[in-house]
Amino acid sequence: MKTNFYLPLWILLVSVLLSSCVRDTDFDQAENITLTPVVELNLIYFNLKANDFFDSITNTPRLTLRDTTELPFLDDDYVQEDLMKADFLFEFTNSIPRRFDVDFQFLDENNANTYRTGTDVAQGSPENAQTTTFTQTVEGNDLAELTTSSKVVVTVQIPSANENLEGELNLKSKTTYYLKLQN
């Protein structure tokens, strides 16, 4: 007669494991969970050439260029409630022999201004591109205004331009969002 020696052993092992997983477990602690994820996202970028600042058809300078980027996540209820801080990093590389004023205007869905910041970009040359780094931390009341935004308008202004202007102005940017998620 052959007996199954392993069956009682398995039953004993499973019983021990099940009872040990339940003992001394405080399920009320599940209500006190707080997660603090940090999320980094690319925000906006552009590559402008010097001839973008001059209209060769009308032979006139374009001293102001604008671009609008949709930000569908900022005005989300989830982000508005859980966002603790936002860090913006803008990195410009300028090989155009002019300095630039750059304005970042955050707008809500009705195109009302909710938050605004800006910087100057150092003059470069085609032989020696200059890098300008601009960081902006948004917290407190400014954060509440920022999170009602649904788009950002970037305005680039150059003091003068002509058809002989050479070089490029490039922008790379990212945003770091600090969230606090609680039960």
N, C-alpha and C positions, 0 to 999 in steps of 0.2 A: 504494500500500500504506500503510495507516494503522497506526502503531505506538502502543502504549499507553505514553506517556512517564511517567505517574504511577505505574504499578505498581512499577518499580524504586525510585522515590523513597519510596513507602510502605514497602516492604520495608526499606530502609535506615533510615528513621525509627523503625520498630517495633523493629528490632535494637538501635539506640542506646538507646532508652527501656528495653528489657528488660535490657540489660546494665548500665545505670546504676542501676537499682533494686536490683540484687543486689550490686554491688561495695561493699566496705567496710561491710557490714551485719553487726553483731554480734548474732546472735539470742540469745546468752546473757543479754543485758541484759533480756530479757523476764521473766526470773525475779526481777528486782529492782524491780518496779513496786509503788509504794505510792500509794494514793488516800486522800485525807482529806476525804470529803464532810461537810458540815454540813447537818443536816436539822432544820427547824423544823416542829412540829406543834402544833395546838390540843390542849390536854389536857382540861380540864373547864370547865364554866361553869354558873352557875345564876342565877336571878332570884327572890329570895324577897321576899314582901310581909310587912309587919308583922303582918298577921292570920294568917300561917302559924305564928306563935309563940304563938297563943292559940286554944284549942278552944272555940268558942262554944256547942257542944252541951253539954259538961260544965262550961263556965264555969271552965276551969282553964288556966293557962299551959303551953305546951310550951317548956321551957327548952333542950332539945337536939333538933336535927334532924340526921339522917344520910342520906347518899346514897352508893351504891356505883357505881363505874364500872369496867367491865372494861378491862384493858390487855393485849390478846392478843399484843402484839409484844414486850414487855419480857423475858419469860422464854424467848424464842427463842434457840437455841444461837448463831445468827449474831450477834445483838445482844450476847450475853454475852461472846463472844470479841473483838468488834471495837469495842465502845463504849469510848471513852477518857474522856469527861466528859459530864455532862448539866447543863444550866442550866434551872431552873424559874423562871418569872415568873408571879406571881399578882397581879392587880389588882382590888381591891375598891372599889366605890362604895357608900357607906352614907349613906342619908338617914333612918335610924331613930335616934331620940335615945337610943341605947344603944351601948356598945362590945361587941365580940364576940370570943370566943376561937375560933379555927378550927384544927382539927387535921387533918393529912393522914397517914393510916396506909396504907402499902403492904403488901399481904398476898400470900402465895403461894396456890397452888391449894388448900391445906389450911387456909386462913385463919390461918396463922401470920404474925405480924408480921415483916416483913423490913426495913422502913425507915420512919422516922417523922419528921415535921417539923411545925411549926405557927407561928402568928403571932397577934397581936392586931390587931383592926380598930378604927380610930378612930371615935369617936362622931360622928354627923352630925345633921342635922335636916331636916325636909321642905323648908325654905327654903334650906338650905345643905348639900348633899351633900359628904361628905368622901371623898377618895380615899386608899387605903392600898395601897402597892406593896410586895410581899414577893418577894425573889429568893433562890434557894437553889442553890448549885453542889454537885454530887455528884461526887466523885472517889475514887480509891483503894479502900480496903476497903468504904466506904459504897456505892460503885458496884457492887461484887460483890453486896452484899446487895440493892440496888435491882433489879438485873436478874433476880432470882429472883421478882419480883412478877408477879402476873397481874391485880391489881385495886387500886384505891385507894378508901378509905373517907374521905369528908369529913365531919367532925363540926363543927357550928356550935352554939356555946353562947352564950346571952344571959343576963345576970344576973337580969332580971325582965321580965315582959310583962303587959299587960292588954288589954282589948277596945278601949281608946281609942288604942292605939299606932298611929302612922302612919309611912309611909315604905317604903323598899325597901333590900335588901342584894343587890348584884349582884357576881358574880365572873366574870372572864375570865382564862384562863390559857393559857400555851403552854410548850412544852419545846423546847429546842435540844439536839440530840444531835450530839456530835462523834465521828465514826467514823474508824477507821484500818484500811483494807483492804489486805492484803498477799497476794502470791502465796505 
